């Protein structure tokens, strides 16, 4: 996540999805995976906020909150936190920008992640919001790894009795590569119950859930509400383990 992305069209679906869980009594934790701003045009897709008649009906509350913050030049995730858009949520705001030699980058990444654990401990569902999604090679020292969540981090959250959902986008992957990519965590965490939702506005992105069996039926009902509210923009995907 970068502060420049705040309020873009992807955020609209993201916060509506997470808010549905909050409204259903699920305590949300967010690890922003916050990285430095860059000079790209990413995050500039906010013109939908000028068209409430076209977009506002999906989630009027979230739409208005994002409209309130998206126009600010120095907008940030702290602005999102301040809106109360996710009641009762807890946030890990520490930025991730490892530097130096590979061993230094690894140590900084491991320390950054370890510091998130007590902050998010009380959350039932932890959302990971990296720029790009999941890094398959699981290497914290890799250049550019700060833009990704690592499999070990997802496993750690899951194995400490949290449900997990993380963001990823298709990019230039062929369909068979995309399917294999989305399956990756289900192969690594065979006890998890999967749900995948794809969001079809802006660049194609998916939200991948790893859910403990005891919570699966409840989460599936919440997801069904979101899909009905957002049809056809949010679409569930069937993916056998």
Secondary structure, 3 states (H helix, E strand, C coil): CCHHHCCCHHHHHHHHHHHHHHHCCCCEEEECCECCCCCCCCCCCCHHHHCHHHHCCCCHHHHHHHHHHHCCCCCCHHHHHHHCCCCCCEEECCECCCCCCHHHHHHHHHHHHHHHHHHHCCCCEEEECCCCEEECCCCCCCCCHHHEEEHHHHHHHHHCCCEEEEEEECCCCCHHHHHHHHHHHHHHCCCCEEEEEEECCCCCEEEEEEECHHHHHHHHHHHHHHHHHHCCCEEEECCCC
